[in-house]
């Protein structure tokens, strides 16, 4: 039963209370005054459901409506019914007004004019939300149809036209489709082919048949109107709708008819989607999974090869599980598919083949429909010409660039190292960054940001023929809304804006020179005068140019990872993972850094100078954590770079790490060597000329001594010496690389008590790269760590005591210790 409203007034509702059922007569106007209400739809007219309990059982949750949205928006119409069911999401409150007659409704709005604006706004809100759900469920349905239709025709193809008594009308229709396709000359794959199953072959299947072409132009126009209305200022809406109540009710009536149309479309799409899902798998009726399973079992009984059937069964089980969980989570709808039985069946048939159940259940992260170029948004089509025109580069350069780009697109092997191919790639690369720089300048200086420019600057998108339409849409739709609390992660356009605004100094160039040093070098060569040096220094535009020409152009190829076959423009051959999953997200980056610093707590700490005039502190070195800036480079790459350990001469300035914005690598595998290199370079910079002075114990001095004199080290066994010799050779005699390779093992394995290092390296790292306190305490129980753990503990305790004694003079009067000094003590005492 729905809520019984006996009189006007506020009504408090408990969570999960059904307020109104779909199909129920509208007899009141209700406004949500507190909490949220979930909106459900059941397609009761299509399914013929009348019982209220059955309505909710077969209802899909669509969206939630917030405060101030009106229920009963069709109350001014005679015999109007609710199009949706409404269920309290949490503790909710509504204000209800009974509406016994249409005349009463009109009088109500005449007296309460503000409510008519709310009525129209609520209808518009419901239209937009319903349409968004329609688009979403239609995409799911289209994707399922592609997979199920391909699996159905493959079923008949693999059967080799053997007769089978099938009852399902859908099966019979697909048998006709299969036969039509064969007669038209189409050749189906004879083995397991996941690419074929995921591709859209509707043109083949609809051969010589009339295809229904959907015309949504009118609907899109109406939705665009609704969007514009919802963004209209409230005072304008109120002024318009309170002018003439009858006219406003007529306008609401017309808009209400649109809502009825969209809800009907939504219901039809949901029913069809559920039918298509149950055609994939059903506990009660013939389904693709069930029929494929029967064939696999029959072949096994006959000792015949059933491997291809088992692979398709595994693929289907993975797809079905994903769909089931998606529908359950997003729509609160139980498809009543026995997933445990399905998993059991997959394992059963997999045992009889050489295929593991894991291989059989192939990953299908998200079912996707393949779109055509014609469906791409107009703003991202033909990007090359538009970006070149925007850059304003010389016509001759533009022509040569286009010539090289066209030649590259025709290459069969885009990763060839032949001289001719290298020349083609160089022809594009030599001009690309000039275009990039000029587009960046015009965008950031003028503030004209389009979707195309964002995709170009942040992702390296420049040619729509080098990517599939789906990949272009992935780029178009990427929205990393995740937030970070401590680590700054920048897209390139954001970073360049920081440089232009002088919030950050330009990065060092490939020779390690900062911006000031680079300008002095130009002056020394006579390229610029003293006056020009100062003008360049003050110019935001010149700073931005310098960042593109020196940092981005240099490091872009490094982040790509394969320098010999480097190409600056994003193309499908370099993409080895779905773009959405390959994207480095800000929150994931922060989480990954935290996971490492939970082990290596002092990774980003350094001694900085602290001054306090009130306490007469002139020079006091304290430990301070300074997290680096992460800059995401516009490429699909396999390498991260520690570009700067400090961004200025100040000891507390941030470092800069560069990552490809897309990667198929694990973030941890990119982060660890980057943090290792940062530790080395920061230590080297802080110590200056004394970086390898063994009398000043540090990462760099101890590792320098360890590598240089390992042959004479009595603490190393012959086996350890031989391993170290191989390691040094592998690291090309580079001290930093030797340390970084050990650092990787230190964090990955030694932190878990898994021995991977020799005792000398372990001792250095325990002193210079200590684990977090909880890890140290756990490892101290192991014999290999107990001695160095006790020594380390005593040293830290002694240091903390010394600091407490030294800072006592600041607290003996009862005043609290400044946070910087207190944290300095805690660094040695508690961390």
Residue pairs with C-beta under 8 A, 6 or more apart in sequence:
1 18
1 52
2 18
2 19
2 20
2 21
2 24
2 52
3 11
3 13
3 17
3 18
3 19
3 20
5 11
5 27
5 28
5 30
5 96
5 98
7 98
8 96
8 97
8 98
9 95
9 96
10 33
10 93
10 94
10 95
10 96
11 30
11 93
11 94
11 95
11 96
12 91
12 92
12 93
13 19
13 35
13 88
13 91
13 92
13 93
13 94
14 88
14 91
15 88
15 89
15 90
15 91
15 92
16 87
16 88
17 87
17 88
17 92
18 52
18 56
18 85
18 86
18 87
19 30
19 37
19 71
19 86
19 87
19 88
19 94
20 26
20 71
20 72
20 82
20 85
20 86
21 52
21 55
21 56
21 82
21 85
22 40
22 41
22 42
22 44
22 55
22 59
22 81
22 82
22 83
22 84
22 85
23 44
23 50
23 55
23 81
23 82
24 81
24 82
25 79
25 80
25 81
26 72
26 74
26 75
26 80
26 81
26 82
26 99
27 72
27 75
27 98
27 99
27 100
28 72
28 75
28 96
28 97
28 98
28 99
29 70
29 71
29 72
29 75
29 96
29 97
29 99
29 105
29 108
29 115
29 119
30 70
30 71
30 72
30 94
30 95
30 96
30 97
31 68
31 69
31 70
31 71
31 94
31 95
31 115
31 118
32 65
32 66
32 67
32 68
32 69
32 70
32 71
32 92
32 93
32 94
33 67
33 68
33 93
33 94
33 95
34 67
34 91
34 92
34 93
35 67
35 88
35 89
35 90
35 91
35 92
35 93
36 64
36 65
36 66
36 67
36 89
36 90
36 92
37 64
37 65
37 69
37 71
37 86
37 87
37 88
37 89
37 92
38 61
38 62
38 63
38 64
38 86
38 87
38 88
38 89
38 332
39 61
39 62
39 63
39 64
39 65
39 84
39 85
39 86
39 126
39 129
40 56
40 59
40 60
40 61
40 62
40 84
40 85
40 86
40 87
40 332
41 59
41 60
41 62
41 83
41 84
41 85
41 263
41 266
41 267
41 270
42 49
42 55
42 56
42 58
42 59
42 60
42 85
42 267
43 58
43 267
43 268
43 270
43 271
44 50
44 55
44 58
45 267
46 267
46 268
46 271
47 58
47 271
49 55
49 58
55 85
56 85
56 87
58 333
59 85
59 332
59 333
60 270
60 327
60 331
60 332
60 333
61 87
61 330
61 331
61 332
61 333
62 84
62 129
62 130
62 133
62 266
62 331
63 129
63 132
63 133
64 89
65 86
65 125
65 126
65 129
68 118
69 121
69 122
69 125
69 126
70 115
70 118
70 119
70 122
71 86
71 94
71 122
72 82
72 99
73 119
73 122
73 123
73 126
73 252
73 256
73 259
74 80
74 81
74 82
74 83
74 256
75 99
75 105
76 102
76 105
76 106
76 109
76 249
76 252
76 253
77 102
77 253
77 256
78 102
83 259
83 260
83 263
84 263
97 108
99 105
99 108
106 245
106 246
106 249
108 115
109 115
109 116
109 119
109 245
109 248
109 249
110 245
113 241
113 242
113 245
114 238
114 242
116 241
116 242
116 245
116 248
116 249
116 252
117 234
117 237
117 238
117 241
117 242
117 248
119 248
119 252
120 237
120 241
120 248
120 251
120 252
120 255
121 229
121 230
121 237
123 252
123 255
123 256
123 259
124 226
124 229
124 230
124 255
125 230
126 259
127 222
127 223
127 226
127 255
127 258
127 259
127 262
128 223
128 226
128 227
128 230
130 259
130 262
130 263
130 266
131 219
131 223
131 226
131 262
133 266
134 262
134 265
134 266
134 269
137 266
137 269
137 270
137 273
138 269
139 369
140 273
140 323
140 326
140 367
141 269
141 272
141 273
141 276
142 369
143 367
143 368
143 369
144 273
144 276
144 277
144 280
144 323
144 367
145 276
146 198
146 199
146 200
146 201
146 202
146 367
146 369
146 370
147 197
147 198
147 280
147 319
147 367
148 276
148 279
148 280
148 288
149 174
149 177
149 201
149 202
149 205
150 196
150 197
150 198
150 199
150 201
151 197
151 280
151 288
151 292
151 312
151 316
152 170
152 171
152 174
152 177
152 178
152 279
152 288
153 174
153 177
153 178
153 181
153 188
153 205
154 188
154 189
154 196
154 197
154 312
155 174
155 288
155 291
155 292
156 174
156 175
156 178
156 179
157 178
157 188
157 189
157 190
158 190
158 295
158 308
158 309
159 295
166 172
166 175
166 286
166 291
167 286
168 279
168 285
168 286
170 275
170 279
171 286
171 291
177 205
180 205
180 207
180 208
180 209
181 188
181 204
181 205
181 207
182 188
184 204
184 207
184 208
186 204
186 207
188 196
189 196
190 308
191 308
192 307
192 308
192 311
192 312
192 315
194 315
194 362
197 312
197 315
198 367
198 368
198 370
199 370
200 369
200 370
202 211
219 261
219 262
222 258
226 255
229 237
240 248
241 248
241 251
242 248
274 333
274 335
277 320
277 323
277 324
277 327
277 335
278 285
278 287
278 335
278 337
279 287
279 288
280 287
280 288
280 289
280 316
280 319
280 320
280 323
281 287
281 288
281 289
281 290
281 316
281 320
281 337
281 342
282 290
282 337
283 336
283 337
283 338
288 316
289 313
289 316
289 317
289 320
289 342
292 309
292 312
292 313
292 316
293 313
293 345
293 349
295 306
295 309
296 306
296 309
296 310
296 313
296 349
297 349
299 305
299 306
299 309
300 306
300 349
300 352
306 349
306 352
306 353
307 353
307 354
307 355
309 349
310 349
310 350
310 352
310 353
310 355
310 360
311 355
311 359
311 360
311 362
313 345
313 346
313 349
313 360
314 346
314 350
314 355
314 357
314 359
314 360
314 361
314 362
315 360
315 361
315 362
315 364
317 342
317 343
317 345
317 346
317 360
317 361
318 361
318 362
318 363
318 364
319 364
319 367
320 337
320 339
320 342
321 339
321 342
322 364
322 365
322 366
322 367
323 335
323 367
324 335
324 337
324 339
327 333
327 335
328 334
328 335
343 357
343 361
346 357
346 360
346 361
347 357
349 360
350 356
350 357
350 359
350 360
365 578
365 581
368 470
370 468
370 469
370 470
371 469
371 470
371 473
372 469
373 381
373 464
373 469
375 469
376 464
376 469
376 472
376 473
376 476
377 451
377 476
379 450
379 451
379 452
380 451
380 452
380 455
380 461
380 464
380 472
380 476
381 464
382 464
383 452
383 455
383 456
383 461
383 462
383 463
383 464
384 402
384 405
384 462
384 463
386 452
387 435
387 439
387 452
387 453
387 456
387 462
388 398
388 401
388 402
388 435
390 438
390 439
390 442
390 453
391 434
391 435
391 438
391 439
391 442
392 438
392 442
393 401
393 431
393 434
393 435
393 438
397 431
397 434
398 431
400 427
400 431
401 427
401 428
401 431
401 432
401 435
403 427
404 424
404 425
404 426
404 427
404 428
404 431
405 428
405 463
405 569
407 424
407 427
408 414
408 424
408 425
408 428
408 567
409 463
409 465
409 466
411 421
411 424
413 421
414 421
414 565
414 567
414 571
414 573
414 574
415 562
415 565
415 573
416 565
417 564
417 565
425 565
425 566
425 567
428 567
428 568
428 569
429 566
429 567
429 568
432 462
432 568
432 569
433 548
433 549
433 552
433 553
433 556
433 568
436 456
436 457
436 548
436 552
436 568
437 545
437 548
437 549
439 453
439 456
439 457
440 457
440 493
440 496
440 544
440 548
441 541
441 544
441 545
442 448
443 449
443 453
443 457
443 493
444 493
444 496
444 497
444 500
444 544
445 500
445 540
445 541
445 544
449 493
451 476
452 461
453 493
454 493
455 461
455 475
455 476
456 462
456 634
457 491
457 492
457 493
457 496
457 634
458 491
458 492
458 493
458 632
458 634
458 661
459 475
459 478
459 570
459 634
459 661
459 662
460 568
460 569
460 570
460 634
460 635
461 467
461 472
461 475
461 569
461 570
462 569
462 570
463 569
463 571
464 472
466 569
466 570
466 571
466 572
467 475
467 570
467 571
467 572
467 575
468 572
471 572
471 575
471 579
474 578
474 579
474 580
475 570
475 579
478 579
478 580
478 583
480 583
480 585
480 586
482 585
482 586
482 587
482 588
483 586
483 587
484 586
484 587
484 589
484 590
485 590
486 590
486 627
487 586
487 589
487 590
487 593
487 627
487 628
487 630
488 627
488 629
488 630
488 654
489 584
489 586
489 589
489 590
489 630
489 632
490 498
490 629
490 630
490 631
490 632
491 632
491 661
492 552
492 631
492 632
492 633
492 634
495 504
495 547
495 629
495 631
496 544
496 547
496 548
498 504
499 505
499 506
499 540
499 543
499 544
499 547
500 540
500 541
500 543
500 544
501 540
502 540
502 543
504 629
504 647
505 514
505 515
505 647
505 648
506 514
506 515
506 543
506 546
506 547
506 550
506 551
507 547
507 550
507 551
507 643
507 644
507 647
507 656
508 514
508 550
508 551
508 643
508 644
509 518
509 550
509 551
509 554
510 550
510 554
513 521
514 648
515 537
515 543
515 546
516 537
518 546
518 550
519 528
519 533
519 536
519 537
520 533
522 528
522 533
523 529
523 530
523 532
523 533
528 536
535 542
536 542
551 643
552 633
555 633
555 641
555 643
555 658
556 568
556 633
556 634
556 635
557 563
557 566
557 568
558 639
558 641
558 658
559 633
559 635
559 637
559 639
559 640
559 641
559 658
559 659
559 660
560 566
560 567
560 574
560 635
560 636
560 637
560 638
560 639
560 660
561 637
561 638
561 639
561 660
562 638
567 574
568 635
570 634
570 635
570 636
574 635
574 636
575 582
575 636
575 662
576 582
576 636
576 664
577 662
577 663
577 664
579 662
582 636
582 662
582 663
582 664
583 661
583 662
584 632
584 659
584 660
584 661
584 662
584 663
584 667
588 667
589 630
589 659
589 667
592 667
592 668
592 671
593 627
593 671
595 668
596 603
596 668
596 671
596 672
596 675
596 747
597 603
597 604
598 772
599 747
599 751
599 771
599 772
599 775
600 675
600 747
600 769
600 771
600 772
601 770
601 771
601 772
601 773
601 831
602 623
602 769
602 770
602 827
602 831
603 675
603 678
603 679
603 769
604 625
604 626
604 627
604 628
604 655
604 678
605 623
605 624
605 625
605 626
605 827
606 623
606 624
606 626
606 651
606 652
606 682
606 686
607 621
607 622
607 623
607 624
607 651
607 686
608 621
608 622
608 623
608 624
608 626
608 651
608 652
609 619
609 620
609 621
609 651
610 617
610 620
610 621
610 622
610 820
610 821
611 617
611 618
611 619
611 620
612 620
612 818
615 810
615 818
620 821
622 820
622 821
622 823
622 824
623 823
623 824
623 827
624 652
624 820
624 823
626 652
626 653
626 654
626 655
627 654
628 654
628 655
628 656
628 657
628 678
629 647
629 654
629 655
629 656
629 657
630 657
630 659
631 643
631 656
631 657
631 658
631 659
632 659
632 660
632 661
633 658
633 659
633 660
633 661
634 661
635 660
635 661
635 662
636 660
636 661
636 662
636 663
636 664
637 659
637 660
637 662
637 663
638 660
638 663
638 664
638 665
639 660
639 670
640 657
640 658
640 659
640 660
640 670
640 671
640 673
640 674
641 657
641 658
641 674
642 655
642 656
642 657
642 674
642 675
642 677
642 678
642 681
643 656
643 657
643 658
644 655
644 656
645 655
645 678
645 681
645 682
645 685
646 653
646 654
646 655
646 682
646 685
647 653
647 654
647 655
647 656
651 686
655 678
655 682
657 674
657 678
659 670
663 670
672 743
672 744
672 747
672 748
673 740
673 743
673 744
675 743
676 739
676 740
676 743
676 744
677 736
677 740
679 699
679 739
679 743
679 769
680 699
680 700
680 735
680 736
680 739
680 740
681 736
683 691
683 698
683 699
683 700
684 691
684 700
687 693
687 696
687 698
687 700
687 701
690 696
690 701
691 698
691 700
691 701
691 704
692 700
692 701
692 704
692 705
693 701
694 701
694 702
694 704
694 705
695 701
697 767
697 768
698 768
699 739
699 764
699 768
699 769
700 735
702 764
702 767
702 768
703 735
703 738
703 739
703 764
704 735
706 713
706 760
706 761
706 764
707 724
707 728
707 735
707 738
710 716
710 721
710 724
710 725
710 760
711 721
713 721
713 760
715 759
715 760
716 724
716 758
716 759
716 760
717 758
720 758
720 759
720 760
723 758
724 758
727 738
727 741
728 738
730 741
731 737
731 738
731 741
742 757
742 761
742 765
743 765
743 769
745 756
745 757
746 757
746 765
746 769
748 756
749 755
749 756
750 756
750 757
750 762
750 765
751 771
751 775
751 779
753 778
753 779
753 782
753 785
755 784
757 765
759 784
762 784
762 788
763 788
766 785
766 788
766 789
766 792
767 788
767 792
770 776
770 792
771 779
772 831
773 830
773 831
776 789
776 792
776 793
779 785
779 789
780 786
780 789
780 790
780 793
796 828
796 829
797 828
797 829
799 828
800 825
800 828
800 829
803 821
803 824
803 825
803 828
804 825
807 817
807 821
807 825
810 817
810 818
810 821
811 817
816 822
817 825
